[in-house]
Amino acid sequence: MRKATPLPHFFVSNMFRSHLSDHSLELYCLDMVEQEQELIRVEEHLLSCPECVDRAQRANEYVSIMRECLLGFAQPASLRAAADMHWEE
């Protein structure tokens, strides 16, 4: 009986690994991953999963567009003052 040739490590790990959640990708793209272990897990997964890399790139594009829109949005001073008062209470 012939022995099976072992698969390369990267292939085995990808074959049984699920994709990153949208939430994990969003946190990563917003630089909001708080735990070091989670950051390592996300980055290691991105090194070996082209599908999640594509999703992360799309999430980055979305975040960039939203930041540009928010920077271009000027709030009236009265609205800003009312919001500040609400948060000080």
PyMOL Python script that loads the backbone (N, CA, C, O; Angstrom):
from pymol import cmd

cmd.read_pdbstr("""\
ATOM      1  N   MET A   1       0.841  -1.183   0.000  1.00  0.00           N
ATOM      2  CA  MET A   1       0.000   0.000   0.000  1.00  0.00           C
ATOM      3  C   MET A   1       0.881   1.239   0.000  1.00  0.00           C
ATOM      4  O   MET A   1       1.817   1.352   0.792  1.00  0.00           O
ATOM      5  N   ARG A   2       0.578   2.144  -0.875  1.00  0.00           N
ATOM      6  CA  ARG A   2       1.363   3.367  -1.023  1.00  0.00           C
ATOM      7  C   ARG A   2       0.963   4.394   0.028  1.00  0.00           C
ATOM      8  O   ARG A   2      -0.220   4.599   0.298  1.00  0.00           O
ATOM      9  N   LYS A   3       1.983   5.044   0.622  1.00  0.00           N
ATOM     10  CA  LYS A   3       1.732   6.087   1.606  1.00  0.00           C
ATOM     11  C   LYS A   3       1.280   7.360   0.906  1.00  0.00           C
ATOM     12  O   LYS A   3       1.779   7.706  -0.165  1.00  0.00           O
ATOM     13  N   ALA A   4       0.349   8.039   1.513  1.00  0.00           N
ATOM     14  CA  ALA A   4      -0.106   9.318   0.961  1.00  0.00           C
ATOM     15  C   ALA A   4       0.966  10.374   1.170  1.00  0.00           C
ATOM     16  O   ALA A   4       1.585  10.444   2.232  1.00  0.00           O
ATOM     17  N   THR A   5       1.178  11.183   0.161  1.00  0.00           N
ATOM     18  CA  THR A   5       2.124  12.286   0.269  1.00  0.00           C
ATOM     19  C   THR A   5       1.499  13.383   1.122  1.00  0.00           C
ATOM     20  O   THR A   5       0.379  13.819   0.858  1.00  0.00           O
ATOM     21  N   PRO A   6       2.228  13.832   2.149  1.00  0.00           N
ATOM     22  CA  PRO A   6       1.654  14.884   2.998  1.00  0.00           C
ATOM     23  C   PRO A   6       1.471  16.177   2.194  1.00  0.00           C
ATOM     24  O   PRO A   6       2.286  16.524   1.340  1.00  0.00           O
ATOM     25  N   LEU A   7       0.382  16.869   2.497  1.00  0.00           N
ATOM     26  CA  LEU A   7       0.115  18.145   1.840  1.00  0.00           C
ATOM     27  C   LEU A   7       0.954  19.242   2.486  1.00  0.00           C
ATOM     28  O   LEU A   7       1.269  19.159   3.673  1.00  0.00           O
ATOM     29  N   PRO A   8       1.314  20.258   1.729  1.00  0.00           N
ATOM     30  CA  PRO A   8       2.039  21.386   2.331  1.00  0.00           C
ATOM     31  C   PRO A   8       1.206  22.013   3.445  1.00  0.00           C
ATOM     32  O   PRO A   8      -0.023  22.026   3.378  1.00  0.00           O
ATOM     33  N   HIS A   9       1.877  22.529   4.465  1.00  0.00           N
ATOM     34  CA  HIS A   9       1.222  23.111   5.636  1.00  0.00           C
ATOM     35  C   HIS A   9       0.218  24.194   5.243  1.00  0.00           C
ATOM     36  O   HIS A   9      -0.902  24.206   5.756  1.00  0.00           O
ATOM     37  N   PHE A  10       0.600  25.108   4.339  1.00  0.00           N
ATOM     38  CA  PHE A  10      -0.302  26.213   3.986  1.00  0.00           C
ATOM     39  C   PHE A  10      -1.584  25.699   3.336  1.00  0.00           C
ATOM     40  O   PHE A  10      -2.646  26.297   3.509  1.00  0.00           O
ATOM     41  N   PHE A  11      -1.498  24.605   2.598  1.00  0.00           N
ATOM     42  CA  PHE A  11      -2.673  24.048   1.936  1.00  0.00           C
ATOM     43  C   PHE A  11      -3.616  23.432   2.966  1.00  0.00           C
ATOM     44  O   PHE A  11      -4.830  23.632   2.911  1.00  0.00           O
ATOM     45  N   VAL A  12      -3.056  22.697   3.885  1.00  0.00           N
ATOM     46  CA  VAL A  12      -3.874  22.052   4.910  1.00  0.00           C
ATOM     47  C   VAL A  12      -4.566  23.101   5.765  1.00  0.00           C
ATOM     48  O   VAL A  12      -5.757  22.980   6.050  1.00  0.00           O
ATOM     49  N   SER A  13      -3.839  24.118   6.173  1.00  0.00           N
ATOM     50  CA  SER A  13      -4.443  25.122   7.040  1.00  0.00           C
ATOM     51  C   SER A  13      -5.546  25.879   6.321  1.00  0.00           C
ATOM     52  O   SER A  13      -6.543  26.233   6.952  1.00  0.00           O
ATOM     53  N   ASN A  14      -5.409  26.145   5.021  1.00  0.00           N
ATOM     54  CA  ASN A  14      -6.454  26.833   4.266  1.00  0.00           C
ATOM     55  C   ASN A  14      -7.654  25.941   4.016  1.00  0.00           C
ATOM     56  O   ASN A  14      -8.795  26.405   4.004  1.00  0.00           O
ATOM     57  N   MET A  15      -7.393  24.666   3.819  1.00  0.00           N
ATOM     58  CA  MET A  15      -8.452  23.742   3.447  1.00  0.00           C
ATOM     59  C   MET A  15      -9.512  23.635   4.554  1.00  0.00           C
ATOM     60  O   MET A  15     -10.695  23.461   4.258  1.00  0.00           O
ATOM     61  N   PHE A  16      -9.109  23.737   5.795  1.00  0.00           N
ATOM     62  CA  PHE A  16     -10.034  23.550   6.903  1.00  0.00           C
ATOM     63  C   PHE A  16     -10.348  24.840   7.651  1.00  0.00           C
ATOM     64  O   PHE A  16     -11.065  24.813   8.651  1.00  0.00           O
ATOM     65  N   ARG A  17      -9.834  25.938   7.193  1.00  0.00           N
ATOM     66  CA  ARG A  17     -10.028  27.210   7.876  1.00  0.00           C
ATOM     67  C   ARG A  17     -11.224  27.941   7.280  1.00  0.00           C
ATOM     68  O   ARG A  17     -11.394  27.978   6.061  1.00  0.00           O
ATOM     69  N   SER A  18     -12.049  28.520   8.144  1.00  0.00           N
ATOM     70  CA  SER A  18     -13.165  29.317   7.655  1.00  0.00           C
ATOM     71  C   SER A  18     -12.665  30.733   7.359  1.00  0.00           C
ATOM     72  O   SER A  18     -11.568  31.118   7.765  1.00  0.00           O
ATOM     73  N   HIS A  19     -13.476  31.480   6.658  1.00  0.00           N
ATOM     74  CA  HIS A  19     -13.109  32.850   6.316  1.00  0.00           C
ATOM     75  C   HIS A  19     -13.338  33.776   7.499  1.00  0.00           C
ATOM     76  O   HIS A  19     -14.083  33.455   8.425  1.00  0.00           O
ATOM     77  N   LEU A  20     -12.683  34.930   7.452  1.00  0.00           N
ATOM     78  CA  LEU A  20     -12.861  35.938   8.485  1.00  0.00           C
ATOM     79  C   LEU A  20     -14.276  36.509   8.394  1.00  0.00           C
ATOM     80  O   LEU A  20     -14.846  36.612   7.308  1.00  0.00           O
ATOM     81  N   SER A  21     -14.823  36.870   9.525  1.00  0.00           N
ATOM     82  CA  SER A  21     -16.151  37.482   9.536  1.00  0.00           C
ATOM     83  C   SER A  21     -16.058  38.919   9.017  1.00  0.00           C
ATOM     84  O   SER A  21     -14.993  39.536   9.044  1.00  0.00           O
ATOM     85  N   ASP A  22     -17.184  39.433   8.549  1.00  0.00           N
ATOM     86  CA  ASP A  22     -17.223  40.828   8.112  1.00  0.00           C
ATOM     87  C   ASP A  22     -16.836  41.750   9.258  1.00  0.00           C
ATOM     88  O   ASP A  22     -16.133  42.741   9.057  1.00  0.00           O
ATOM     89  N   HIS A  23     -17.294  41.425  10.454  1.00  0.00           N
ATOM     90  CA  HIS A  23     -16.987  42.242  11.627  1.00  0.00           C
ATOM     91  C   HIS A  23     -15.480  42.296  11.887  1.00  0.00           C
ATOM     92  O   HIS A  23     -14.931  43.368  12.144  1.00  0.00           O
ATOM     93  N   SER A  24     -14.815  41.146  11.821  1.00  0.00           N
ATOM     94  CA  SER A  24     -13.360  41.106  12.026  1.00  0.00           C
ATOM     95  C   SER A  24     -12.630  41.945  10.982  1.00  0.00           C
ATOM     96  O   SER A  24     -11.692  42.675  11.303  1.00  0.00           O
ATOM     97  N   LEU A  25     -13.071  41.833   9.730  1.00  0.00           N
ATOM     98  CA  LEU A  25     -12.441  42.612   8.662  1.00  0.00           C
ATOM     99  C   LEU A  25     -12.676  44.106   8.850  1.00  0.00           C
ATOM    100  O   LEU A  25     -11.769  44.908   8.627  1.00  0.00           O
ATOM    101  N   GLU A  26     -13.879  44.485   9.258  1.00  0.00           N
ATOM    102  CA  GLU A  26     -14.168  45.905   9.479  1.00  0.00           C
ATOM    103  C   GLU A  26     -13.308  46.460  10.600  1.00  0.00           C
ATOM    104  O   GLU A  26     -12.733  47.541  10.465  1.00  0.00           O
ATOM    105  N   LEU A  27     -13.213  45.733  11.705  1.00  0.00           N
ATOM    106  CA  LEU A  27     -12.372  46.186  12.813  1.00  0.00           C
ATOM    107  C   LEU A  27     -10.924  46.329  12.364  1.00  0.00           C
ATOM    108  O   LEU A  27     -10.251  47.292  12.730  1.00  0.00           O
ATOM    109  N   TYR A  28     -10.445  45.379  11.576  1.00  0.00           N
ATOM    110  CA  TYR A  28      -9.070  45.417  11.086  1.00  0.00           C
ATOM    111  C   TYR A  28      -8.847  46.644  10.193  1.00  0.00           C
ATOM    112  O   TYR A  28      -7.842  47.342  10.329  1.00  0.00           O
ATOM    113  N   CYS A  29      -9.780  46.897   9.289  1.00  0.00           N
ATOM    114  CA  CYS A  29      -9.648  48.025   8.363  1.00  0.00           C
ATOM    115  C   CYS A  29      -9.753  49.368   9.076  1.00  0.00           C
ATOM    116  O   CYS A  29      -9.214  50.369   8.604  1.00  0.00           O
ATOM    117  N   LEU A  30     -10.440  49.390  10.204  1.00  0.00           N
ATOM    118  CA  LEU A  30     -10.576  50.621  10.989  1.00  0.00           C
ATOM    119  C   LEU A  30      -9.482  50.753  12.048  1.00  0.00           C
ATOM    120  O   LEU A  30      -9.514  51.680  12.858  1.00  0.00           O
ATOM    121  N   ASP A  31      -8.526  49.843  12.048  1.00  0.00           N
ATOM    122  CA  ASP A  31      -7.457  49.808  13.065  1.00  0.00           C
ATOM    123  C   ASP A  31      -8.038  49.755  14.478  1.00  0.00           C
ATOM    124  O   ASP A  31      -7.564  50.440  15.385  1.00  0.00           O
ATOM    125  N   MET A  32      -9.058  48.940  14.645  1.00  0.00           N
ATOM    126  CA  MET A  32      -9.730  48.861  15.936  1.00  0.00           C
ATOM    127  C   MET A  32      -9.634  47.477  16.581  1.00  0.00           C
ATOM    128  O   MET A  32     -10.367  47.187  17.526  1.00  0.00           O
ATOM    129  N   VAL A  33      -8.743  46.625  16.084  1.00  0.00           N
ATOM    130  CA  VAL A  33      -8.545  45.314  16.711  1.00  0.00           C
ATOM    131  C   VAL A  33      -7.756  45.566  17.991  1.00  0.00           C
ATOM    132  O   VAL A  33      -6.625  46.049  17.952  1.00  0.00           O
ATOM    133  N   GLU A  34      -8.364  45.234  19.117  1.00  0.00           N
ATOM    134  CA  GLU A  34      -7.769  45.580  20.406  1.00  0.00           C
ATOM    135  C   GLU A  34      -6.809  44.527  20.947  1.00  0.00           C
ATOM    136  O   GLU A  34      -5.811  44.865  21.584  1.00  0.00           O
ATOM    137  N   GLN A  35      -7.101  43.263  20.699  1.00  0.00           N
ATOM    138  CA  GLN A  35      -6.274  42.204  21.255  1.00  0.00           C
ATOM    139  C   GLN A  35      -5.195  41.796  20.264  1.00  0.00           C
ATOM    140  O   GLN A  35      -5.468  41.578  19.084  1.00  0.00           O
ATOM    141  N   GLU A  36      -3.978  41.696  20.754  1.00  0.00           N
ATOM    142  CA  GLU A  36      -2.831  41.332  19.910  1.00  0.00           C
ATOM    143  C   GLU A  36      -3.024  39.979  19.236  1.00  0.00           C
ATOM    144  O   GLU A  36      -2.690  39.810  18.064  1.00  0.00           O
ATOM    145  N   GLN A  37      -3.566  39.016  19.981  1.00  0.00           N
ATOM    146  CA  GLN A  37      -3.781  37.676  19.422  1.00  0.00           C
ATOM    147  C   GLN A  37      -4.776  37.711  18.266  1.00  0.00           C
ATOM    148  O   GLN A  37      -4.603  36.995  17.279  1.00  0.00           O
ATOM    149  N   GLU A  38      -5.808  38.533  18.378  1.00  0.00           N
ATOM    150  CA  GLU A  38      -6.791  38.654  17.309  1.00  0.00           C
ATOM    151  C   GLU A  38      -6.161  39.304  16.077  1.00  0.00           C
ATOM    152  O   GLU A  38      -6.425  38.890  14.948  1.00  0.00           O
ATOM    153  N   LEU A  39      -5.335  40.314  16.297  1.00  0.00           N
ATOM    154  CA  LEU A  39      -4.642  40.973  15.194  1.00  0.00           C
ATOM    155  C   LEU A  39      -3.733  39.982  14.461  1.00  0.00           C
ATOM    156  O   LEU A  39      -3.693  39.964  13.231  1.00  0.00           O
ATOM    157  N   ILE A  40      -3.022  39.178  15.205  1.00  0.00           N
ATOM    158  CA  ILE A  40      -2.145  38.163  14.607  1.00  0.00           C
ATOM    159  C   ILE A  40      -2.975  37.155  13.811  1.00  0.00           C
ATOM    160  O   ILE A  40      -2.602  36.783  12.699  1.00  0.00           O
ATOM    161  N   ARG A  41      -4.095  36.715  14.376  1.00  0.00           N
ATOM    162  CA  ARG A  41      -4.961  35.745  13.698  1.00  0.00           C
ATOM    163  C   ARG A  41      -5.471  36.303  12.370  1.00  0.00           C
ATOM    164  O   ARG A  41      -5.459  35.606  11.355  1.00  0.00           O
ATOM    165  N   VAL A  42      -5.919  37.558  12.376  1.00  0.00           N
ATOM    166  CA  VAL A  42      -6.447  38.178  11.157  1.00  0.00           C
ATOM    167  C   VAL A  42      -5.342  38.324  10.120  1.00  0.00           C
ATOM    168  O   VAL A  42      -5.535  37.977   8.955  1.00  0.00           O
ATOM    169  N   GLU A  43      -4.193  38.831  10.529  1.00  0.00           N
ATOM    170  CA  GLU A  43      -3.093  39.044   9.577  1.00  0.00           C
ATOM    171  C   GLU A  43      -2.562  37.733   9.016  1.00  0.00           C
ATOM    172  O   GLU A  43      -2.241  37.659   7.829  1.00  0.00           O
ATOM    173  N   GLU A  44      -2.463  36.695   9.845  1.00  0.00           N
ATOM    174  CA  GLU A  44      -2.019  35.394   9.346  1.00  0.00           C
ATOM    175  C   GLU A  44      -3.024  34.827   8.345  1.00  0.00           C
ATOM    176  O   GLU A  44      -2.639  34.247   7.330  1.00  0.00           O
ATOM    177  N   HIS A  45      -4.296  34.996   8.633  1.00  0.00           N
ATOM    178  CA  HIS A  45      -5.318  34.509   7.712  1.00  0.00           C
ATOM    179  C   HIS A  45      -5.230  35.245   6.377  1.00  0.00           C
ATOM    180  O   HIS A  45      -5.339  34.630   5.316  1.00  0.00           O
ATOM    181  N   LEU A  46      -5.032  36.562   6.431  1.00  0.00           N
ATOM    182  CA  LEU A  46      -4.944  37.353   5.198  1.00  0.00           C
ATOM    183  C   LEU A  46      -3.736  36.949   4.349  1.00  0.00           C
ATOM    184  O   LEU A  46      -3.760  37.098   3.128  1.00  0.00           O
ATOM    185  N   LEU A  47      -2.692  36.445   4.982  1.00  0.00           N
ATOM    186  CA  LEU A  47      -1.513  35.996   4.233  1.00  0.00           C
ATOM    187  C   LEU A  47      -1.802  34.766   3.376  1.00  0.00           C
ATOM    188  O   LEU A  47      -1.099  34.499   2.401  1.00  0.00           O
ATOM    189  N   SER A  48      -2.840  34.024   3.748  1.00  0.00           N
ATOM    190  CA  SER A  48      -3.077  32.761   3.049  1.00  0.00           C
ATOM    191  C   SER A  48      -4.464  32.639   2.416  1.00  0.00           C
ATOM    192  O   SER A  48      -4.830  31.562   1.946  1.00  0.00           O
ATOM    193  N   CYS A  49      -5.235  33.722   2.397  1.00  0.00           N
ATOM    194  CA  CYS A  49      -6.597  33.621   1.880  1.00  0.00           C
ATOM    195  C   CYS A  49      -6.900  34.764   0.906  1.00  0.00           C
ATOM    196  O   CYS A  49      -7.263  35.860   1.333  1.00  0.00           O
ATOM    197  N   PRO A  50      -6.756  34.518  -0.383  1.00  0.00           N
ATOM    198  CA  PRO A  50      -7.013  35.572  -1.374  1.00  0.00           C
ATOM    199  C   PRO A  50      -8.440  36.119  -1.325  1.00  0.00           C
ATOM    200  O   PRO A  50      -8.657  37.301  -1.593  1.00  0.00           O
ATOM    201  N   GLU A  51      -9.410  35.277  -0.988  1.00  0.00           N
ATOM    202  CA  GLU A  51     -10.793  35.751  -0.924  1.00  0.00           C
ATOM    203  C   GLU A  51     -10.976  36.792   0.179  1.00  0.00           C
ATOM    204  O   GLU A  51     -11.652  37.801  -0.021  1.00  0.00           O
ATOM    205  N   CYS A  52     -10.375  36.546   1.336  1.00  0.00           N
ATOM    206  CA  CYS A  52     -10.479  37.510   2.432  1.00  0.00           C
ATOM    207  C   CYS A  52      -9.660  38.767   2.142  1.00  0.00           C
ATOM    208  O   CYS A  52     -10.015  39.857   2.592  1.00  0.00           O
ATOM    209  N   VAL A  53      -8.581  38.622   1.401  1.00  0.00           N
ATOM    210  CA  VAL A  53      -7.804  39.800   0.992  1.00  0.00           C
ATOM    211  C   VAL A  53      -8.666  40.696   0.107  1.00  0.00           C
ATOM    212  O   VAL A  53      -8.671  41.916   0.275  1.00  0.00           O
ATOM    213  N   ASP A  54      -9.396  40.094  -0.836  1.00  0.00           N
ATOM    214  CA  ASP A  54     -10.307  40.868  -1.690  1.00  0.00           C
ATOM    215  C   ASP A  54     -11.372  41.571  -0.853  1.00  0.00           C
ATOM    216  O   ASP A  54     -11.667  42.745  -1.072  1.00  0.00           O
ATOM    217  N   ARG A  55     -11.937  40.856   0.093  1.00  0.00           N
ATOM    218  CA  ARG A  55     -12.960  41.453   0.957  1.00  0.00           C
ATOM    219  C   ARG A  55     -12.378  42.580   1.793  1.00  0.00           C
ATOM    220  O   ARG A  55     -13.032  43.603   1.993  1.00  0.00           O
ATOM    221  N   ALA A  56     -11.150  42.404   2.286  1.00  0.00           N
ATOM    222  CA  ALA A  56     -10.498  43.453   3.074  1.00  0.00           C
ATOM    223  C   ALA A  56     -10.217  44.685   2.222  1.00  0.00           C
ATOM    224  O   ALA A  56     -10.370  45.812   2.695  1.00  0.00           O
ATOM    225  N   GLN A  57      -9.810  44.483   0.977  1.00  0.00           N
ATOM    226  CA  GLN A  57      -9.567  45.616   0.086  1.00  0.00           C
ATOM    227  C   GLN A  57     -10.855  46.392  -0.173  1.00  0.00           C
ATOM    228  O   GLN A  57     -10.852  47.623  -0.184  1.00  0.00           O
ATOM    229  N   ARG A  58     -11.955  45.668  -0.381  1.00  0.00           N
ATOM    230  CA  ARG A  58     -13.246  46.334  -0.589  1.00  0.00           C
ATOM    231  C   ARG A  58     -13.678  47.083   0.676  1.00  0.00           C
ATOM    232  O   ARG A  58     -14.219  48.185   0.593  1.00  0.00           O
ATOM    233  N   ALA A  59     -13.440  46.488   1.832  1.00  0.00           N
ATOM    234  CA  ALA A  59     -13.781  47.153   3.093  1.00  0.00           C
ATOM    235  C   ALA A  59     -12.936  48.404   3.275  1.00  0.00           C
ATOM    236  O   ALA A  59     -13.441  49.428   3.735  1.00  0.00           O
ATOM    237  N   ASN A  60     -11.644  48.337   2.919  1.00  0.00           N
ATOM    238  CA  ASN A  60     -10.771  49.513   3.002  1.00  0.00           C
ATOM    239  C   ASN A  60     -11.256  50.630   2.092  1.00  0.00           C
ATOM    240  O   ASN A  60     -11.246  51.800   2.474  1.00  0.00           O
ATOM    241  N   GLU A  61     -11.680  50.266   0.887  1.00  0.00           N
ATOM    242  CA  GLU A  61     -12.208  51.273  -0.042  1.00  0.00           C
ATOM    243  C   GLU A  61     -13.451  51.935   0.541  1.00  0.00           C
ATOM    244  O   GLU A  61     -13.606  53.153   0.464  1.00  0.00           O
ATOM    245  N   TYR A  62     -14.331  51.135   1.120  1.00  0.00           N
ATOM    246  CA  TYR A  62     -15.551  51.659   1.730  1.00  0.00           C
ATOM    247  C   TYR A  62     -15.211  52.610   2.883  1.00  0.00           C
ATOM    248  O   TYR A  62     -15.773  53.701   2.980  1.00  0.00           O
ATOM    249  N   VAL A  63     -14.290  52.188   3.753  1.00  0.00           N
ATOM    250  CA  VAL A  63     -13.886  53.018   4.886  1.00  0.00           C
ATOM    251  C   VAL A  63     -13.298  54.338   4.386  1.00  0.00           C
ATOM    252  O   VAL A  63     -13.604  55.395   4.938  1.00  0.00           O
ATOM    253  N   SER A  64     -12.466  54.291   3.358  1.00  0.00           N
ATOM    254  CA  SER A  64     -11.868  55.509   2.810  1.00  0.00           C
ATOM    255  C   SER A  64     -12.925  56.459   2.269  1.00  0.00           C
ATOM    256  O   SER A  64     -12.864  57.666   2.508  1.00  0.00           O
ATOM    257  N   ILE A  65     -13.894  55.914   1.540  1.00  0.00           N
ATOM    258  CA  ILE A  65     -14.966  56.745   0.988  1.00  0.00           C
ATOM    259  C   ILE A  65     -15.788  57.372   2.112  1.00  0.00           C
ATOM    260  O   ILE A  65     -16.116  58.557   2.056  1.00  0.00           O
ATOM    261  N   MET A  66     -16.118  56.585   3.124  1.00  0.00           N
ATOM    262  CA  MET A  66     -16.906  57.118   4.237  1.00  0.00           C
ATOM    263  C   MET A  66     -16.144  58.194   5.004  1.00  0.00           C
ATOM    264  O   MET A  66     -16.735  59.187   5.429  1.00  0.00           O
ATOM    265  N   ARG A  67     -14.849  58.006   5.184  1.00  0.00           N
ATOM    266  CA  ARG A  67     -14.045  59.031   5.876  1.00  0.00           C
ATOM    267  C   ARG A  67     -14.020  60.320   5.072  1.00  0.00           C
ATOM    268  O   ARG A  67     -14.144  61.406   5.638  1.00  0.00           O
ATOM    269  N   GLU A  68     -13.860  60.212   3.756  1.00  0.00           N
ATOM    270  CA  GLU A  68     -13.872  61.399   2.906  1.00  0.00           C
ATOM    271  C   GLU A  68     -15.212  62.122   2.996  1.00  0.00           C
ATOM    272  O   GLU A  68     -15.259  63.349   3.075  1.00  0.00           O
ATOM    273  N   CYS A  69     -16.295  61.358   2.985  1.00  0.00           N
ATOM    274  CA  CYS A  69     -17.631  61.964   3.080  1.00  0.00           C
ATOM    275  C   CYS A  69     -17.813  62.666   4.419  1.00  0.00           C
ATOM    276  O   CYS A  69     -18.341  63.777   4.477  1.00  0.00           O
ATOM    277  N   LEU A  70     -17.378  62.021   5.487  1.00  0.00           N
ATOM    278  CA  LEU A  70     -17.539  62.623   6.810  1.00  0.00           C
ATOM    279  C   LEU A  70     -16.672  63.865   6.975  1.00  0.00           C
ATOM    280  O   LEU A  70     -17.086  64.822   7.628  1.00  0.00           O
ATOM    281  N   LEU A  71     -15.491  63.863   6.399  1.00  0.00           N
ATOM    282  CA  LEU A  71     -14.631  65.041   6.481  1.00  0.00           C
ATOM    283  C   LEU A  71     -15.219  66.208   5.703  1.00  0.00           C
ATOM    284  O   LEU A  71     -15.025  67.368   6.066  1.00  0.00           O
ATOM    285  N   GLY A  72     -15.939  65.894   4.628  1.00  0.00           N
ATOM    286  CA  GLY A  72     -16.550  66.941   3.821  1.00  0.00           C
ATOM    287  C   GLY A  72     -17.876  67.429   4.379  1.00  0.00           C
ATOM    288  O   GLY A  72     -18.425  68.424   3.907  1.00  0.00           O
ATOM    289  N   PHE A  73     -18.392  66.730   5.384  1.00  0.00           N
ATOM    290  CA  PHE A  73     -19.675  67.095   5.981  1.00  0.00           C
ATOM    291  C   PHE A  73     -19.441  68.106   7.085  1.00  0.00           C
ATOM    292  O   PHE A  73     -18.814  67.792   8.097  1.00  0.00           O
ATOM    293  N   ALA A  74     -19.936  69.308   6.900  1.00  0.00           N
ATOM    294  CA  ALA A  74     -19.750  70.367   7.906  1.00  0.00           C
ATOM    295  C   ALA A  74     -21.023  70.514   8.731  1.00  0.00           C
ATOM    296  O   ALA A  74     -22.099  70.763   8.186  1.00  0.00           O
ATOM    297  N   GLN A  75     -20.898  70.361  10.020  1.00  0.00           N
ATOM    298  CA  GLN A  75     -22.046  70.530  10.902  1.00  0.00           C
ATOM    299  C   GLN A  75     -22.182  72.002  11.283  1.00  0.00           C
ATOM    300  O   GLN A  75     -21.176  72.675  11.506  1.00  0.00           O
ATOM    301  N   PRO A  76     -23.393  72.500  11.360  1.00  0.00           N
ATOM    302  CA  PRO A  76     -23.578  73.865  11.856  1.00  0.00           C
ATOM    303  C   PRO A  76     -23.086  73.957  13.298  1.00  0.00           C
ATOM    304  O   PRO A  76     -23.166  72.986  14.050  1.00  0.00           O
ATOM    305  N   ALA A  77     -22.577  75.125  13.680  1.00  0.00           N
ATOM    306  CA  ALA A  77     -22.021  75.320  15.024  1.00  0.00           C
ATOM    307  C   ALA A  77     -23.065  75.043  16.099  1.00  0.00           C
ATOM    308  O   ALA A  77     -22.728  74.500  17.151  1.00  0.00           O
ATOM    309  N   SER A  78     -24.314  75.398  15.863  1.00  0.00           N
ATOM    310  CA  SER A  78     -25.354  75.185  16.879  1.00  0.00           C
ATOM    311  C   SER A  78     -25.595  73.690  17.122  1.00  0.00           C
ATOM    312  O   SER A  78     -25.805  73.269  18.259  1.00  0.00           O
ATOM    313  N   LEU A  79     -25.564  72.906  16.066  1.00  0.00           N
ATOM    314  CA  LEU A  79     -25.747  71.465  16.194  1.00  0.00           C
ATOM    315  C   LEU A  79     -24.564  70.845  16.931  1.00  0.00           C
ATOM    316  O   LEU A  79     -24.741  69.966  17.776  1.00  0.00           O
ATOM    317  N   ARG A  80     -23.355  71.308  16.607  1.00  0.00           N
ATOM    318  CA  ARG A  80     -22.146  70.804  17.257  1.00  0.00           C
ATOM    319  C   ARG A  80     -22.184  71.140  18.748  1.00  0.00           C
ATOM    320  O   ARG A  80     -21.833  70.298  19.574  1.00  0.00           O
ATOM    321  N   ALA A  81     -22.606  72.361  19.107  1.00  0.00           N
ATOM    322  CA  ALA A  81     -22.679  72.778  20.510  1.00  0.00           C
ATOM    323  C   ALA A  81     -23.719  71.949  21.257  1.00  0.00           C
ATOM    324  O   ALA A  81     -23.497  71.566  22.406  1.00  0.00           O
ATOM    325  N   ALA A  82     -24.845  71.670  20.619  1.00  0.00           N
ATOM    326  CA  ALA A  82     -25.881  70.862  21.261  1.00  0.00           C
ATOM    327  C   ALA A  82     -25.375  69.442  21.511  1.00  0.00           C
ATOM    328  O   ALA A  82     -25.648  68.859  22.561  1.00  0.00           O
ATOM    329  N   ALA A  83     -24.656  68.900  20.571  1.00  0.00           N
ATOM    330  CA  ALA A  83     -24.098  67.557  20.741  1.00  0.00           C
ATOM    331  C   ALA A  83     -23.072  67.540  21.861  1.00  0.00           C
ATOM    332  O   ALA A  83     -23.038  66.600  22.655  1.00  0.00           O
ATOM    333  N   ASP A  84     -22.231  68.570  21.936  1.00  0.00           N
ATOM    334  CA  ASP A  84     -21.234  68.649  23.007  1.00  0.00           C
ATOM    335  C   ASP A  84     -21.901  68.727  24.374  1.00  0.00           C
ATOM    336  O   ASP A  84     -21.444  68.090  25.324  1.00  0.00           O
ATOM    337  N   MET A  85     -22.983  69.506  24.482  1.00  0.00           N
ATOM    338  CA  MET A  85     -23.689  69.633  25.752  1.00  0.00           C
ATOM    339  C   MET A  85     -24.289  68.301  26.169  1.00  0.00           C
ATOM    340  O   MET A  85     -24.284  67.946  27.348  1.00  0.00           O
ATOM    341  N   HIS A  86     -24.803  67.569  25.195  1.00  0.00           N
ATOM    342  CA  HIS A  86     -25.404  66.260  25.494  1.00  0.00           C
ATOM    343  C   HIS A  86     -24.377  65.299  26.071  1.00  0.00           C
ATOM    344  O   HIS A  86     -24.681  64.561  27.008  1.00  0.00           O
ATOM    345  N   TRP A  87     -23.188  65.296  25.537  1.00  0.00           N
ATOM    346  CA  TRP A  87     -22.151  64.359  25.979  1.00  0.00           C
ATOM    347  C   TRP A  87     -21.528  64.799  27.320  1.00  0.00           C
ATOM    348  O   TRP A  87     -20.957  63.971  28.030  1.00  0.00           O
ATOM    349  N   GLU A  88     -21.630  66.058  27.660  1.00  0.00           N
ATOM    350  CA  GLU A  88     -21.048  66.523  28.940  1.00  0.00           C
ATOM    351  C   GLU A  88     -21.923  66.169  30.118  1.00  0.00           C
ATOM    352  O   GLU A  88     -21.439  66.126  31.249  1.00  0.00           O
ATOM    353  N   GLU A  89     -23.203  65.913  29.886  1.00  0.00           N
ATOM    354  CA  GLU A  89     -24.131  65.614  30.994  1.00  0.00           C
ATOM    355  C   GLU A  89     -23.836  64.317  31.662  1.00  0.00           C
ATOM    356  O   GLU A  89     -24.530  63.936  32.605  1.00  0.00           O
TER     357      GLU A  89
END
""", "prot")
cmd.dss("prot")
cmd.show_as("cartoon", "prot")
cmd.util.cbc("prot")
cmd.orient("prot")
